[in-house]
Amino acid sequence: MSTDGGPEVWGRTGDSTSGEDFVSALRSAGPYVHGHHGRTFVIAVPGENCAREDSDRLFADIALLARLGVNVVLVHGARPQIEAELALRGIQSQFSGDLRITDPPTMKAVRAAIGVLRMDIEARLAASVETGSPITRVPLKVVGGTWVTAQPVGVRNGIDHQLTGSVRKVDIAEIRQTLQGDRIALLSPVGYSPTGETFNLRNAEVAQAVATGLGADKLIFVMESDPGRWRMTLASGDAGQVPLSTAEETLTTGDQQAELSPEDRNCIAAGLAAARNGVRRVHFIGTEGASPLLRELYTRDGCGLMVSADDDYESTREARIDDVQGILTLIRPLEEAGILRPRSREQIELDINQFAVMVRDGMVIACYALIEYADDLAAEFSCVAVHPDYQGRGLAAIMLRHARRAAKARGMRQLFVLTTQTPAWFMEHGFSLGTVADLPAPKRADYNPARNSLVLTHPL
């Protein structure tokens, strides 16, 4: 989906993508193409990334989002462009912390730099259209407007910031009307006062205000650094997803902040503020590799870091009746291999309250059943399965920990398991080899000697 030649290059002579890879990629991306259609995404791109030699790739990907039915609001920054314009005019930059002090001569340079950059961005978005492709025969429209009302930052710590401003109000109704016309809404980091003054704004603050006002489905920050490397630090899992509470505790620490540029610090602060104020998912992505924007949005595991305002993206929870098909998909191959005892759909539906599932972005990727024997204060850890794409990532251990907590919470004193394949794994996780005599009486009566399953027990 992210090849430079557009959708029609698939299958050309010399294309290194195999038919199987193409079909697999298309099937994987399909649910996201459908799910993102008609959604509103606000994308903030700093001026540093606009100045990169390979920035055409990024703008081509943004244009493709619009072609795939996403309502795109693009907010650009302009810090290096402003610095270059000031240098041409012989004006020295002035900052108070990370905030620029904008006197009238500096404001003239800001307006000039942003005007040139804005036209350049519009040209790049237009150039991303491949005229020979059926999907792009209608020209892509990019629209801007005086949508942001600003007010002066004023005097802070005794310093007058003059024409440096903050967002006072955003004309959300006009932006919504623009998006309804299948157009990209483009905003620059400037705002206007009712008296006709122009103020220099932070693009991250503009993006936050617009995303919050629109109730955007996603707010995406393209950053100078690589947020993908934060996954291990934040223990965010393979999908690079963390809840808002974890992000606030970690990304705002002194050590983490010290490693970031002023622009990236602004992006993090704005993203977390947006998540606190109704934007359900905030993404931080870098620029390295093949189309990180598309990989983040159209693959299940992404490539950056996503802050979620809720816990629904990846969670381990009690199974519901609509999880039955997902459970069946996981356990059928294990049943056919003789690893698990066969269960019918009807049986799983009847026993659904015994199951727990791990769900990632709506897909069941792991499951287990906890079967209680209340008279013996014992529970069986059963029917453990992990999706093939997520094996080798420690999910079975996560499910076991979840089962232990659930069993203890229900007053159980022992957890046991029957296995023909993985006794060593269970012993590594605290189980001891037992005998059939250690099983609760109903389970002993149900024990099948033909399977010759080993019994392992674990006190709670």
N, C-alpha and C positions, 0 to 999 in steps of 0.2 A: 504493500500500500504506500510505501514511502520512497519508491524508486524515483530517480530523477526524471525519468521520461514520462511519468504519469501512468494512469491506469492501463493504457493500451500497450505498454512495453512487455507485459507478461506474455511469454510464449514466443517472443521474437527469437530468431536464430542467434545463438551465442548467449542467450539468457542463462545464467548459472543457476537459477531457481528451478528446482525439479517440480514436476507436476504435483507430487505428494506434498512438498513443502508449501506450494501455493495453496492447495486445497486446505491443508492444516491451518495455515495463517488466516485464510479467509473465514474458515469456520470459527476460529478463535476470536477474530475481530468482529464477526457478524453480530453477536449480542450487543457489543458496544456501539456499533454503527446504529443499530436500532434504538438502543437505550439513550444515546446522546442526541438523537434527532429531535429538534425542537427545543433543546435545552439551551440555557444561557450561560456562556463561559466568559469571564473577564480575564484577559491575559495582559500581564504587565511585563514589558520588555525594557530593561535599562538601556540608557544611551551607550554604555560600553558594548553591549551585544549588538546594537544597531551599527556600531562602527566596525565590527568584525568583517574580515574579508569573505567569510562563508555565511554571512547573515541572510543571503538570498535563500538558503535552504530553509531557514526558520520561517521567513515570510511566505515561502511556497507552502509550507505545512499549515500555517495559519489560514491561508487561502483555501487549502483543501478542506479544513474543518468547516468553513462556510459552505463549500460545495457539498459537504456531507450532511448539511441541514442543521448545523450548530449555529445558534445566534452568538456571534462573536463581537465582543467589545474589546478593542485593543488600546491600551494605555502605554505610551512610550515615554522613556526618560530622555535626558539630553545633557547629562553632566559633562562628558568629555567634549561634546560639540560646543557647549558654552565656554569651556576652558580654551578651546582652540580659537573661538571668536574673540574672547577677551585678549588672548595673546596677540592676535592680529591688530587689535586696537590699542595695544600697549597698556592694558588695564590689569592691575594686580588683583587676583582673587582674594576675597576676604571671607573667613569662616568663623563661626562661633560654635565650637564642637563640630558636629556633622552638618550644621545648618549654614547655608550660604547667606551672607549679608548682601542684599541687593539694593545698591544705590541707583539713582537714575541712569548714569552712564552704563552700569552693569546691566540694567534692565533692557536698554537698547540692544546690547549684545545678546541677551537672552532671547529677545524677540526675533532677532536675525537668525540665530542658530536654530531655534525651534522651527521657524518658517522654512528654512532650507531642508532640515531633517524631515519635517512632515511631508513635504513634496517628494522627497526621496523615498519615504516609506510607501506613499501612495503609488509611486512609479514601480516599486518592487512588487507590491501586491498585484498590480495590473500585469506586470511582466511574468508573474507566476502562472498566468492563464495559458494553457496549451490549446491553440486555436483549432487543432485537428481532432481534439477529443470531444466526443458527444456531450460529456458532462459539463464542458466549459464553453459551449457556443454562445451562451448568454453572458455578456461582459459582467465581471465582478464589480460591484459598486462600493465605493468607500466614501463615507459621509462623516463630516465633523460639524461642530457647532459651538456656540457660546453657552455650553451647558453647565459650566461650573461657576458658581458665584463664590468669590473669595473675600477674605478679610485679612488685614495685616497681622502678622505674628506679634508685632509691637516690640516693646522693650523687655528683654529677658536678661537677667543677671547684669543689669545696667547697660546693656548693649541694644541700641535701636537697630532692628533688622530691616527697617525701611520698607522696600517693596517685596520683601519675602513674605509670603502669605500662607494661610491655611484654608482648607475647604470650609465654606460656610453652608452651602446648599448645592445640590445637584438636581438639574431638571430631568428627573427620572421619566416623566411622561413623554418627553420628546425623544429620549433615548429609546424607550420602548417602541415608539412609533417608527423610529428609524429601523429598528431590528425587524419589525413586522414586514418591512419591504425587502427582506432578504438582502440586507446590506450590512457591511462591516461598519460599526461605529468606532471612529478613531478619535481619541482624546489626547491632547498634549498637556504637559505639566504647567499649565497657566490657568489663571482664573481671573474673573472680571468683577469689579465692584459696581453697584448701582450708579455710582457717580462717574464711571468711565475709566477708572484706574485699572491697570493690568498688574497682576501679582505673579511672582515666580513661586511655583509649588513643587512639592515632592511628588514624583509620579506614583510612588507606593501609596501615599495618602489618597491620591485621586482614585487609584484602583480600589482601595478599601472602601471609600465612600460610595463609589458607583456599584460595586458588588453588593454592599449592604443594602443600598437603596433599591436595587433591582431584585433583591432576594435571589442572587445568582446561584445556579447549581454548583458552579466551581469558580474559584479564584486561583489563577495559576501565575506564579512568579518565575520568570526565566532569570537565573542568577549567574553572577560571575563565577562563583565557586561551584563545586559539584555536590549537591545535597545527597546524591546517591551514597556517598561515603559515610553519611551520618547514620545509616541503617544499623550498623553494628554497634555504634556508640549508644544509640537509643534503644537497642534490643527491639527493633521495630518489626522483625520478622521478614520473611521473604518478600512480602508485598510492599515493604517500606511504609507501613501505615502505623501511626501512633495516635492515641486519643489526645484531645486538646490538653488535658491535665498533665500528661507526660511531656508534651512539647513545651508547655509553659515552664515546667520545672527544669528542663534540660537546655533548651535552645536559648534561654535568657540568662544562663549562668555567665559569670565573668570569663571563664576559660573559653567557652564557646564563642562568646561575643568578640573576644580579643583576636580570634583567628579570622574574623570576617571583615570585609570592606565596609565603609559607611553605607554604600548602596544596599548591600546584603543585610546589614543590620536593620535598615529601614524596611526592607521587604519582610523580614521575620516579624517585626513589631506590627506591621500593618496586617499581615496574614493572620496572626493570632488574634488581633482585635476583631477582624472580620469573622473569625470562627466563633468568638464570644458573642457576636451580634447577629447570628442567624445564617451565615454562610456555612453549609454543612460540610463541605470538603475544600480544603486549601492545599494546593500542590506547589512544591518547590522543586524545580528541575534545573539541570545544567544545560550545557550546549554541546558536550562532547559525544561522539558516536553518531550512529545513524538515526536521525530524526527523533531525538529524545521526547519531543512533544507528542508525537504520534505513538511512540512506545509507551509513554506514561498513560495515555488516554485509551488506547485500543488493545492493550494486553493486560491480562489479569494481574501480573506481578509488577508492572510498571518499571520505571528506572530511576525515579527520584524519591522524594519523601512526601507523603500525604498526611496532613493533619485532619482528623475527622472529629466533627463536633458531636458525633454519637458513636456507639459501640457496635453498629450493625455491619460494618465493613468486614471485619473478621472477628468471629466470636465463637466460643464453645458454649452451647446451650442445650436445654432439653429439646428433643426432637418434636416436631409437629407433624400432623397428618400429611401436609404437603411436602415433607421431606422423604416420604416413602420411596419415591422413584430414585432420588439421589442415593439413598441407602442401598437399594437394590443394585444400582449401577456399580457401587463399590464392592459389594460382597459376592456378586454372581461369579466373577472369575475365581475367587477363593473357594467358593463352593464347588465349582467345576474341577478345580485342582485337588479336591479332597481335603483342603485345609480347614474349611468351616463346614459345619453341619448344614445341609440345605434347609432353607426356610421359604415358604410361599409368600406371595404378596399379602394374602389374607392374614397370614400369621403375623407378619410384620405390622400390618395395620392394627391388629388386635393388641399387639405388644408394644405399640409405638411409645407408650409412656415409660418403657424400660430403656429406651435409646437416648443417647446424647449425640450431637453432631457438632463438628467444626465447620463453619460456613465462611467462605471467603467470597465477598461481593455477590452473594446470592447463590453460590454453588457449594454443595456439600463436598468437602474434600477429605473428611475423616469421620469415623463413627465408632461407637461402642455401645454395648448393652450392659446394664447393671441389673442383675436378677437377684432379688432379695429373698432370703429364707429367714423370715422374722423370728420363728421359733428358735432357731439356732444362732441368731444374731450374726449371720454370715451373708455375704453377697458374692455372686459370681461375676467376674469381669470377663465379658464374652463378646463375640462377634466384632472383633477389632479389625478395622480396615482403613487403609489410607489410599487416596487416589494416586495412581502411578506417577503423575507429574509432580507429586509432592513427597514422594518417598525419599528416605535418607536425610530428612530435615528435622528429625526429632519430634514429629507430630504424635507418634504413638506414645512417647513418654509424656507429652502434654496431656493426652487423653487419659493415661493412667493416673497422673496427678489429679486430674479433674474427678475421676472415679473414686479415688481415695477420699477426697474431700467430701464428695456426695455421700459415700457410704458412712463415713464418720458422722456427718450431719444427721443421718437417719438412724443413728444409734447402733450401727453394725460394729462388731468387734473383730471380724476377720474377713479378708478378701481372699478368694481362691480363683484359680483358673485351670482349665483343662486345655492342654496343648499337645499336638503331635509334631510340631515343627520348631518351636522357638523356646524351649526350656531354658537355654543359656541366657537369652535376653531377659527373661523374667527373673532369673537368679541374680543377674547384674542389677536389677531394680528392686532387690530386697525380698524376693520370694524364696521359699525353701521347698525342697522336694518332699512331698507327702505321699499318702496312699489313699486308696478309695475309701478306706475306713474313716478318713478325715472329713469326708463330704457330709453335708446334711442328709438326713434319711431320704427325703424325696429325690435328691440328686443321685444318691446311691442306687435307688430303685430304677432311675432313668439311665444309669451309666451303661454304655455300649462296649462290651469287652472286645468286640471285633475291631473297633477303632484303636484300642490300646492307648488311649490318651493318658499322658502323664498328669498327675495332680500336683499343683504347686499352691502353697498357702502363704499368706502374709498377714501378720497381726496388725490391727489398726490402733 
